[in-house]
Amino acid sequence: MPRELELLDESPAVKSYEILDYKEGNSFYFLKIKAELVDGSVLYIREFVSENEYNHSFQWQKDEKLIIRWDNAPHHKYVETFPHHKHVGSKDNVQLSEEISLEDVLMVIEKKLVG
């Protein structure tokens, strides 16, 4: 079982989750998950992990409105933590991001939702 599923199972902020897509090869996996959180918000998780590459997007939203999206798409070169960055409240509000894993993101969400 991928570590991401263990993190979701153990998180007090996660009410339930659904695996939307999963592909695995000899040296990679791709994972897409929709997680329902305890306050009614949703976390969409997308990760591609291989020996040489790690691409991620974690989008937290409520009522279809963006709260925060963390990703590492290489399109905001001015951000100190390039390619890692986050969009807070809107796609245009780009900020640096130290959170680069699902574990990091869940810690931020847990602090806000369960203290």
DSSP file (Angstrom, degrees, kcal/mol; ACC not computed):
  #  RESIDUE AA STRUCTURE BP1 BP2  ACC     N-H-->O    O-->H-N    N-H-->O    O-->H-N    TCO  KAPPA ALPHA  PHI   PSI    X-CA   Y-CA   Z-CA
    1    1 A M              0   0    0      0, 0.0     5,-0.1     0, 0.0     0, 0.0   0.000 360.0 360.0 360.0 131.0    0.0    0.0    0.0
    2    2 A P    >>  -     0   0    0      0, 0.0     3,-1.2     0, 0.0     4,-1.0  -0.295 360.0-118.4 -59.9 146.9    1.4    3.4   -0.9
    3    3 A R  H 3> S+     0   0    0      1,-0.3     4,-2.4     2,-0.2     5,-0.2   0.804 110.0  69.4 -55.5 -32.1    2.4    5.6    2.1
    4    4 A E  H 3> S+     0   0    0      1,-0.2     4,-2.2     2,-0.2    -1,-0.3   0.875  96.6  51.6 -57.2 -39.0   -0.2    8.2    1.0
    5    5 A L  H <> S+     0   0    0     -3,-1.2     4,-2.5     2,-0.2    -1,-0.2   0.887 108.4  50.8 -68.0 -37.9   -3.0    5.8    1.9
    6    6 A E  H  X S+     0   0    0     -4,-1.0     4,-2.0     2,-0.2    -2,-0.2   0.918 109.4  51.4 -62.4 -43.3   -1.6    5.2    5.4
    7    7 A L  H  X S+     0   0    0     -4,-2.4     4,-1.2     1,-0.2    -2,-0.2   0.908 112.0  46.3 -60.7 -42.9   -1.3    9.0    5.9
    8    8 A L  H  < S+     0   0    0     -4,-2.2     3,-0.3     1,-0.2     6,-0.2   0.904 111.3  51.7 -66.8 -41.2   -5.0    9.4    4.9
    9    9 A D  H  < S+     0   0    0     -4,-2.5    -1,-0.2     1,-0.2    -2,-0.2   0.852 115.3  42.6 -62.2 -34.5   -6.1    6.6    7.2
   10   10 A E  H  < S+     0   0    0     -4,-2.0    -1,-0.2    -5,-0.2    -2,-0.2   0.621  89.5 104.9 -89.1 -14.7   -4.2    8.1   10.1
   11   11 A S    ><  -     0   0    0     -4,-1.2     3,-0.9    -3,-0.3    96,-0.0  -0.514  57.8-154.1 -76.4 128.4   -5.2   11.7    9.7
   12   12 A P  T 3  S+     0   0    0      0, 0.0    -1,-0.1     0, 0.0    26,-0.1   0.637  95.5  61.1 -71.6 -12.3   -7.8   13.1   12.1
   13   13 A A  T 3  S+     0   0    0     24,-0.1    25,-2.3    93,-0.1     2,-0.6   0.641  88.0  85.3 -86.0 -15.3   -8.8   15.7    9.4
   14   14 A V  E <   +A   37   0A   0     -3,-0.9    23,-0.3    23,-0.2     3,-0.1  -0.782  46.3 177.1 -97.2 122.2   -9.8   13.0    6.8
   15   15 A K  E     -     0   0A   0     21,-2.6     2,-0.3    -2,-0.6    22,-0.2   0.887  69.5 -29.7 -84.2 -45.9  -13.3   11.7    7.0
   16   16 A S  E     -A   36   0A   0     20,-1.6    20,-2.6     2,-0.0    -1,-0.4  -0.968  57.5-153.6-162.2 167.2  -13.1    9.4    3.9
   17   17 A Y  E     -A   35   0A   0     -2,-0.3     2,-0.4    18,-0.3    18,-0.2  -0.992   4.6-151.7-151.0 159.4  -11.3    9.1    0.6
   18   18 A E  E     -A   34   0A   0     16,-2.4    16,-2.5    -2,-0.3     2,-0.7  -0.999  19.6-132.1-132.9 130.5  -11.7    7.5   -2.8
   19   19 A I  E     -A   33   0A   0     -2,-0.4    14,-0.3    14,-0.2     3,-0.1  -0.750  24.1-179.7 -81.9 115.9   -8.9    6.4   -5.2
   20   20 A L  E     -     0   0A   0     12,-2.4     2,-0.3    -2,-0.7    13,-0.2   0.785  66.7  -0.8 -87.5 -30.9   -9.8    7.9   -8.6
   21   21 A D  E     +A   32   0A   0     11,-1.7    11,-2.5     2,-0.0    -1,-0.3  -0.972  58.3 178.2-159.4 143.3   -6.9    6.5  -10.5
   22   22 A Y  E     +A   31   0A   0     -2,-0.3     2,-0.4     9,-0.2     9,-0.2  -0.922   4.3 173.0-151.4 125.2   -3.8    4.4   -9.7
   23   23 A K  E     -A   30   0A   0      7,-2.3     7,-2.8    -2,-0.3     2,-0.4  -0.989   7.4-174.1-131.6 142.5   -1.1    3.2  -12.1
   24   24 A E  E     +A   29   0A   0     -2,-0.4     5,-0.2     5,-0.2     2,-0.2  -0.998   6.6 170.6-140.1 140.1    2.0    1.4  -11.2
   25   25 A G        -     0   0    0      3,-2.6     3,-0.4    -2,-0.4    -2,-0.0  -0.639  54.9 -75.5-129.6-169.3    5.1    0.3  -13.2
   26   26 A N  S    S+     0   0    0      1,-0.2     3,-0.0    -2,-0.2    -2,-0.0   0.858 127.9  11.2 -60.4 -36.4    8.5   -1.2  -12.3
   27   27 A S  S    S+     0   0    0     23,-0.0    24,-1.0    22,-0.0     2,-0.3   0.097 123.9  46.4-134.4  25.4    9.9    2.2  -11.2
   28   28 A F  E     - B   0  50A   0     -3,-0.4    -3,-2.6    22,-0.2     2,-0.3  -0.987  48.9-163.9-155.1 162.8    6.9    4.6  -10.9
   29   29 A Y  E     -AB  24  49A   0     20,-2.2    20,-2.8    -2,-0.3     2,-0.4  -0.977   7.3-155.5-148.6 153.7    3.4    5.1   -9.7
   30   30 A F  E     -AB  23  48A   0     -7,-2.8    -7,-2.3    -2,-0.3     2,-0.4  -0.991  16.8-174.9-125.6 133.0    0.7    7.6  -10.4
   31   31 A L  E     -AB  22  47A   0     16,-2.6    16,-2.4    -2,-0.4     2,-0.4  -0.994  12.3-178.2-137.0 133.3   -2.0    8.2   -7.8
   32   32 A K  E     +AB  21  46A   0    -11,-2.5   -12,-2.4    -2,-0.4   -11,-1.7  -0.993  16.1 171.2-132.1 124.8   -5.2   10.4   -7.9
   33   33 A I  E     -AB  19  45A   0     12,-2.5    12,-3.0    -2,-0.4     2,-0.5  -0.973  27.3-151.4-136.8 145.7   -7.4   10.6   -4.8
   34   34 A K  E     -AB  18  44A   0    -16,-2.5   -16,-2.4    -2,-0.3     2,-0.5  -0.982  21.7-167.6-113.9 118.5  -10.4   12.6   -3.6
   35   35 A A  E     -AB  17  43A   0      8,-2.8     8,-2.7    -2,-0.5     2,-0.5  -0.928  12.5-147.1-111.5 125.8  -10.4   13.0    0.2
   36   36 A E  E     -AB  16  42A   0    -20,-2.6   -21,-2.6    -2,-0.5   -20,-1.6  -0.776  21.8-148.0 -86.3 129.5  -13.4   14.3    2.1
   37   37 A L  E >   -A   14   0A   0      4,-3.0     3,-2.0    -2,-0.5   -23,-0.2  -0.572  24.5-105.0-101.6 165.2  -12.4   16.2    5.2
   38   38 A V  T 3  S+     0   0    0    -25,-2.3   -24,-0.1     1,-0.3    -1,-0.1   0.692 117.6  52.4 -65.2 -20.3  -14.1   16.6    8.5
   39   39 A D  T 3  S-     0   0    0    -26,-0.3    -1,-0.3     2,-0.1     3,-0.1   0.348 123.1 -98.6 -96.5   7.3  -15.4   20.1    7.8
   40   40 A G  S <  S+     0   0    0     -3,-2.0    23,-0.3     1,-0.3    -2,-0.1   0.380  85.7 125.0  92.2  -4.5  -16.9   19.2    4.5
   41   41 A S        -     0   0    0     21,-0.1    -4,-3.0    22,-0.1     2,-0.4  -0.331  52.3-132.6 -80.6 172.1  -14.0   20.5    2.4
   42   42 A V  E     -BC  36  61A   0     19,-3.2    19,-2.8    -6,-0.2     2,-0.5  -0.965   8.6-155.6-131.1 142.2  -12.2   18.3   -0.1
   43   43 A L  E     -BC  35  60A   0     -8,-2.7    -8,-2.8    -2,-0.4     2,-0.5  -0.976   9.9-158.5-117.7 117.8   -8.6   17.6   -0.8
   44   44 A Y  E     -BC  34  59A   0     15,-3.1    15,-2.7    -2,-0.5     2,-0.5  -0.853  12.8-163.4 -95.0 127.2   -7.7   16.4   -4.4
   45   45 A I  E     +BC  33  58A   0    -12,-3.0   -12,-2.5    -2,-0.5     2,-0.4  -0.933  15.1 171.7-117.3 129.9   -4.4   14.6   -4.5
   46   46 A R  E     +BC  32  57A   0     11,-2.1    11,-2.1    -2,-0.5     2,-0.4  -0.971   8.8 167.4-138.3 123.8   -2.4   13.9   -7.6
   47   47 A E  E     -BC  31  56A   0    -16,-2.4   -16,-2.6    -2,-0.4     2,-0.5  -0.999  21.3-169.4-138.2 138.7    1.1   12.4   -7.5
   48   48 A F  E     -BC  30  55A   0      7,-2.7     7,-2.4    -2,-0.4     2,-0.4  -0.993  20.1-178.2-121.4 121.1    3.5   10.9   -9.9
   49   49 A V  E     +BC  29  54A   0    -20,-2.8   -20,-2.2    -2,-0.5     2,-0.3  -0.978  12.4 147.3-126.5 127.1    6.5    9.3   -8.2
   50   50 A S  E     -B   28   0A   0      3,-2.7   -22,-0.2    -2,-0.4     3,-0.1  -0.838  62.0 -87.7-141.3-178.2    9.5    7.6   -9.9
   51   51 A E  S    S+     0   0    0    -24,-1.0   -23,-0.1    -2,-0.3     3,-0.1   0.843 127.1  23.8 -61.9 -32.9   13.2    7.2   -9.2
   52   52 A N  S    S+     0   0    0      1,-0.1     2,-0.4    -3,-0.0    -1,-0.2   0.423 120.2  52.9-114.1  -1.2   14.0   10.5  -11.0
   53   53 A E        -     0   0    0     -3,-0.1    -3,-2.7     2,-0.0     2,-0.3  -0.991  43.7-178.2-145.0 143.3   10.8   12.5  -10.8
   54   54 A Y  E     +C   49   0A   0     -2,-0.4     2,-0.4    -5,-0.2    -5,-0.2  -0.886  13.1 173.1-141.2 109.7    8.2   13.7   -8.3
   55   55 A N  E     +C   48   0A   0     -7,-2.4    -7,-2.7    -2,-0.3     2,-0.3  -0.957  11.3 171.6-116.5 135.2    5.2   15.7   -9.5
   56   56 A H  E     -C   47   0A   0     -2,-0.4    16,-1.3    -9,-0.2     2,-0.3  -0.978  22.9-178.0-144.1 155.3    2.4   16.7   -7.2
   57   57 A S  E     -CD  46  71A   0    -11,-2.1   -11,-2.1    -2,-0.3     2,-0.5  -0.905   5.2-177.7-149.7 124.7   -0.7   18.7   -6.9
   58   58 A F  E     -CD  45  70A   0     12,-2.8    12,-2.5    -2,-0.3     2,-0.6  -0.959   9.3-171.1-124.1 109.8   -2.7   18.9   -3.7
   59   59 A Q  E     -CD  44  69A   0    -15,-2.7   -15,-3.1    -2,-0.5     2,-0.5  -0.906   3.9-168.6-111.5 116.8   -5.9   21.1   -4.1
   60   60 A W  E     +CD  43  68A   0      8,-3.3     7,-2.9    -2,-0.6     8,-1.4  -0.891  21.9 157.2-102.6 124.4   -7.9   21.9   -0.9
   61   61 A Q  E     -CD  42  66A   0    -19,-2.8   -19,-3.2    -2,-0.5     2,-0.4  -0.971  29.4-155.8-146.4 159.5  -11.2   23.4   -1.6
   62   62 A K  E >  S- D   0  65A   0      3,-2.2     3,-2.1    -2,-0.3   -21,-0.1  -0.996  83.3  -2.9-138.4 134.5  -14.7   23.9   -0.1
   63   63 A D  T 3  S-     0   0    0     -2,-0.4    -1,-0.1   -23,-0.3     3,-0.1   0.880 129.5 -60.6  51.2  41.7  -17.9   24.5   -2.0
   64   64 A E  T 3  S+     0   0    0      1,-0.2     2,-0.5    -3,-0.0    -1,-0.3   0.596 111.7 123.5  63.6  14.5  -15.8   24.5   -5.2
   65   65 A K  E <   -D   62   0A   0     -3,-2.1    -3,-2.2    25,-0.0    -1,-0.2  -0.911  66.9-113.9-107.6 132.0  -13.8   27.5   -4.0
   66   66 A L  E     +D   61   0A   0     -2,-0.5    -5,-0.2    -5,-0.2     3,-0.1  -0.391  35.3 170.5 -64.7 130.3  -10.0   27.2   -3.7
   67   67 A I  E    S-     0   0A   0     -7,-2.9    22,-2.0     1,-0.3     2,-0.3   0.792  72.7 -23.2 -96.6 -62.5   -8.5   27.3   -0.2
   68   68 A I  E     -DE  60  88A   0     -8,-1.4    -8,-3.3    20,-0.2     2,-0.5  -0.981  53.1-165.1-149.2 139.2   -4.9   26.3   -1.1
   69   69 A R  E     -DE  59  87A   0     18,-2.0    18,-2.7    -2,-0.3     2,-0.4  -0.987   9.6-164.7-124.4 122.9   -3.4   24.4   -4.0
   70   70 A W  E     +DE  58  86A   0    -12,-2.5   -12,-2.8    -2,-0.5     2,-0.3  -0.874  25.1 145.3-100.2 133.4    0.2   23.1   -3.6
   71   71 A D  E     -DE  57  85A   0     14,-2.3    14,-2.2    -2,-0.4   -14,-0.2  -0.977  47.0-139.8-157.5 173.5    2.1   22.0   -6.7
   72   72 A N        +     0   0    0    -16,-1.3    12,-0.1    -2,-0.3   -15,-0.1  -0.008  44.6 144.6-129.3  29.9    5.4   21.9   -8.4
   73   73 A A    >   -     0   0    0    -17,-0.2     2,-2.2     1,-0.1     3,-0.5  -0.548  57.8-122.2 -64.4 132.5    4.5   22.7  -12.0
   74   74 A P  T 3  S+     0   0    0      0, 0.0     3,-0.2     0, 0.0    -1,-0.1  -0.280  82.5 103.0 -81.5  57.6    7.5   24.7  -13.2
   75   75 A H  T 3   +     0   0    0     -2,-2.2     2,-0.4     8,-0.2     3,-0.1   0.425  65.1  63.8-117.9   0.4    5.7   27.9  -14.2
   76   76 A H    X   +     0   0    0     -3,-0.5     3,-1.5     7,-0.1    -1,-0.2  -0.642  55.0 164.9-123.0  73.9    6.4   30.3  -11.4
   77   77 A K  T 3   +     0   0    0     -2,-0.4     5,-0.2     1,-0.3    -1,-0.1   0.653  67.3  66.7 -68.0 -17.4   10.1   30.8  -11.6
   78   78 A Y  T 3  S+     0   0    0     -3,-0.1     2,-0.3     3,-0.1    -1,-0.3   0.584  76.5 102.1 -80.8 -10.2   10.2   33.9   -9.4
   79   79 A V  S X  S-     0   0    0     -3,-1.5     3,-2.3     1,-0.1     5,-0.1  -0.608  74.8-134.2 -79.3 130.6    9.1   32.0   -6.3
   80   80 A E  T 3  S+     0   0    0     -2,-0.3    -1,-0.1     1,-0.3     4,-0.1   0.792 105.7  50.4 -53.5 -32.9   12.0   31.3   -3.9
   81   81 A T  T >  S-     0   0    0      3,-0.2     3,-1.9     2,-0.1    -1,-0.3   0.168  98.8-163.3 -95.1  18.4   11.0   27.6   -3.5
   82   82 A F  T <   +     0   0    0     -3,-2.3    -5,-0.1     1,-0.4     3,-0.1  -0.128  68.2  19.3 -45.3 134.8   10.7   27.0   -7.3
   83   83 A P  T 3  S+     0   0    0      0, 0.0    -1,-0.4     0, 0.0     2,-0.3  -0.998 117.6  73.4 -86.9  -3.1    9.3   24.8   -8.6
   84   84 A H    <   +     0   0    0     -3,-1.9    13,-0.7   -12,-0.1     2,-0.3  -0.526  62.2 137.9 -74.7 133.3    7.3   24.2   -5.4
   85   85 A H  E     -EF  71  96A   0    -14,-2.2   -14,-2.3    -2,-0.3     2,-0.3  -0.955  37.7-132.8-160.3 172.6    4.7   26.9   -4.7
   86   86 A K  E     -EF  70  95A   0      9,-2.5     9,-3.0    -2,-0.3     2,-0.6  -0.990   8.0-140.8-139.2 150.7    1.1   27.3   -3.5
   87   87 A H  E     -EF  69  94A   0    -18,-2.7   -18,-2.0    -2,-0.3     2,-0.6  -0.951  22.6-160.2-107.8 119.2   -1.9   29.2   -4.7
   88   88 A V  E     -E   68   0A   0      5,-2.5     2,-0.3    -2,-0.6   -20,-0.2  -0.897  67.5 -24.0-110.7 114.2   -3.8   30.7   -1.7
   89   89 A G  S    S+     0   0    0    -22,-2.0     2,-0.3    -2,-0.6   -23,-0.2   0.017 134.9  23.8  80.2 -30.2   -7.5   31.6   -2.2
   90   90 A S  S >  S-     0   0    0     -2,-0.3     3,-1.0     3,-0.3    -2,-0.2  -0.979  82.5-109.0-158.3 160.8   -7.1   32.1   -6.0
   91   91 A K  T 3  S+     0   0    0     -2,-0.3    -2,-0.1     1,-0.2    -1,-0.0   0.735 116.6  57.9 -66.5 -20.4   -4.8   30.8   -8.8
   92   92 A D  T 3  S+     0   0    0      1,-0.2     2,-1.3    -5,-0.1    -1,-0.2   0.655  85.5  80.9 -85.5 -16.3   -3.3   34.3   -9.0
   93   93 A N    <   +     0   0    0     -3,-1.0    -5,-2.5    -5,-0.1     2,-0.4  -0.681  66.5 178.1 -92.4  84.7   -2.1   34.5   -5.4
   94   94 A V  E     +F   87   0A   0     -2,-1.3     2,-0.3    -7,-0.2    -7,-0.2  -0.748   1.4 173.2 -95.2 131.0    1.1   32.5   -5.7
   95   95 A Q  E     -F   86   0A   0     -9,-3.0    -9,-2.5    -2,-0.4   -16,-0.1  -0.902  37.7 -90.4-132.7 160.5    3.3   32.0   -2.7
   96   96 A L  E     -F   85   0A   0     -2,-0.3     2,-0.4   -11,-0.2   -11,-0.2  -0.316  42.4-152.5 -65.2 156.3    6.4   30.1   -1.8
   97   97 A S        +     0   0    0    -13,-0.7   -13,-0.1     1,-0.1    -1,-0.0  -0.965  30.9 177.5-141.9 121.6    5.8   26.6   -0.4
   98   98 A E        +     0   0    0     -2,-0.4     2,-0.8     6,-0.0    -1,-0.1   0.604  68.8  93.4 -87.3 -16.4    7.8   24.5    2.0
   99   99 A E        +     0   0    0      1,-0.2   -14,-0.1     5,-0.1     3,-0.0  -0.693  40.6 150.2 -82.8 110.6    5.1   21.9    1.9
  100  100 A I        +     0   0    0     -2,-0.8     2,-0.3   -16,-0.1    -1,-0.2   0.352  53.0  54.6-124.7   4.5    6.0   19.4   -0.8
  101  101 A S  S  > S-     0   0    0      1,-0.1     4,-2.3   -45,-0.0     5,-0.2  -0.902  84.2-111.2-133.7 163.7    4.5   16.1    0.3
  102  102 A L  H  > S+     0   0    0     -2,-0.3     4,-2.9     1,-0.2     5,-0.2   0.885 119.0  57.2 -60.2 -38.1    1.1   14.9    1.3
  103  103 A E  H  > S+     0   0    0      1,-0.2     4,-1.7     2,-0.2    -1,-0.2   0.923 107.8  46.7 -59.4 -44.6    2.4   14.5    4.8
  104  104 A D  H  > S+     0   0    0      2,-0.2     4,-1.7     1,-0.2    -2,-0.2   0.924 113.5  48.5 -61.6 -45.8    3.4   18.2    4.9
  105  105 A V  H  X S+     0   0    0     -4,-2.3     4,-2.4     1,-0.2    -2,-0.2   0.907 109.3  51.8 -64.4 -43.6    0.0   19.3    3.5
  106  106 A L  H  X S+     0   0    0     -4,-2.9     4,-3.0     1,-0.2    -1,-0.2   0.857 105.8  56.0 -62.9 -33.9   -2.0   17.1    5.9
  107  107 A M  H  X S+     0   0    0     -4,-1.7     4,-1.9    -5,-0.2    -1,-0.2   0.917 109.0  46.7 -63.4 -42.2   -0.1   18.7    8.8
  108  108 A V  H  X S+     0   0    0     -4,-1.7     4,-1.6     2,-0.2    -2,-0.2   0.935 115.5  45.5 -63.5 -47.0   -1.2   22.2    7.6
  109  109 A I  H  X S+     0   0    0     -4,-2.4     4,-2.5     1,-0.2     5,-0.3   0.910 110.8  52.9 -64.3 -43.0   -4.8   21.1    7.2
  110  110 A E  H  X>S+     0   0    0     -4,-3.0     4,-2.8     1,-0.2     5,-0.8   0.889 106.4  53.4 -61.3 -39.7   -4.9   19.3   10.5
  111  111 A K  H  <5S+     0   0    0     -4,-1.9     4,-0.5     4,-0.2    -1,-0.2   0.888 114.5  42.1 -61.2 -39.0   -3.7   22.4   12.3
  112  112 A K  H  <5S+     0   0    0     -4,-1.6    -2,-0.2    -5,-0.1    -1,-0.2   0.841 125.3  32.4 -77.6 -33.6   -6.5   24.4   10.8
  113  113 A L  H  <5S+     0   0    0     -4,-2.5    -3,-0.2    -5,-0.1    -2,-0.2   0.828 134.8  16.2 -96.5 -34.2   -9.3   21.8   11.2
  114  114 A V  T  <5       0   0    0     -4,-2.8    -3,-0.2    -5,-0.3    -2,-0.1   0.395 360.0 360.0-125.2   2.6   -8.5   19.9   14.3
  115  115 A G      <       0   0    0     -5,-0.8    -4,-0.2    -4,-0.5    -3,-0.1   0.446 360.0 360.0  81.9 360.0   -6.0   22.0   16.2
